[in-house]
Amino acid sequence: MLFSIEGVLYWKMVSMLYSFCVYYYDSKNDKLVNIKNNIDVSNDGFIEFSIYHNSDFIITKGEVPDRT
């Protein structure tokens, strides 16, 4: 489902020691699609990223290698 407006997600993180990456799972093509890299955790412990559709999102401690 595509949104006609941008949505912003805030996610509470357990660790503030890393920069994180966000991907969504593209089930049609069976792959992870990068949304944003090097997301720093805010002083109150959250990361923030924008979305334009509902999907399964994955937050990682580093970049995920491409499987192709």
Backbone torsions as a table, in degrees:
resi	resn	phi	psi	omega
1	MET	NA	118.8	176.9
2	LEU	-87.8	141.8	177.1
3	PHE	-92.5	149.1	173.9
4	SER	-83.8	-10.5	176.4
5	ILE	-131.6	162.6	178.5
6	GLU	-78.3	137.8	172.1
7	GLY	-107.7	149.7	178.7
8	VAL	-120.5	127.2	177.0
9	LEU	-103.7	138.1	172.9
10	TYR	-115.5	129.0	-176.2
11	TRP	-126.9	124.9	179.1
12	LYS	-74.9	127.1	-177.1
13	MET	-106.7	147.6	178.5
14	VAL	-79.3	-36.8	-176.8
15	SER	-111.9	139.8	175.5
16	MET	-109.6	11.7	-173.5
17	LEU	-87.4	-8.1	-172.7
18	TYR	-126.8	161.2	162.9
19	SER	-95.2	144.1	-174.1
20	PHE	-116.1	161.9	175.1
21	CYS	-121.1	149.2	177.8
22	VAL	-123.1	135.0	177.3
23	TYR	-128.7	156.4	165.2
24	TYR	-115.7	151.7	-179.8
25	TYR	-89.3	116.5	176.8
26	ASP	-88.8	95.7	-175.0
27	SER	-69.2	-27.8	179.3
28	LYS	-64.5	-39.3	-178.8
29	ASN	-107.0	3.8	178.7
30	ASP	51.3	54.1	177.6
31	LYS	-151.0	162.2	175.4
32	LEU	-90.8	135.6	179.7
33	VAL	-115.8	125.3	-177.8
34	ASN	-68.7	132.7	175.5
35	ILE	-102.0	-46.3	-177.0
36	LYS	-160.2	140.5	177.2
37	ASN	-110.5	161.3	172.7
38	ASN	52.5	51.8	177.4
39	ILE	-87.0	117.9	177.4
40	ASP	-84.2	147.4	176.9
41	VAL	-79.2	132.9	179.9
42	SER	-69.9	167.8	-179.8
43	ASN	-59.6	-27.5	178.8
44	ASP	-93.9	9.6	170.4
45	GLY	93.1	15.0	-178.0
46	PHE	-112.0	152.3	164.4
47	ILE	-110.3	159.1	-177.6
48	GLU	-135.2	136.8	173.5
49	PHE	-152.9	155.0	-177.4
50	SER	-94.0	147.2	175.7
51	ILE	-131.1	157.0	178.9
52	TYR	-126.9	3.1	178.4
53	HIS	-161.6	160.7	173.4
54	ASN	-78.3	137.2	-179.1
55	SER	-164.6	177.4	171.6
56	ASP	-90.4	117.2	-178.6
57	PHE	-104.0	145.2	-179.3
58	ILE	-126.1	129.4	177.3
59	ILE	-106.9	125.7	-177.3
60	THR	-122.8	160.3	178.5
61	LYS	-80.9	-10.9	179.6
62	GLY	-160.0	176.7	179.4
63	GLU	-69.4	145.0	178.0
64	VAL	-95.7	125.6	-179.8
65	PRO	-62.3	144.5	176.8
66	ASP	-70.5	135.0	-178.0
67	ARG	-86.8	-0.9	-177.0
68	THR	-87.4	NA	NA
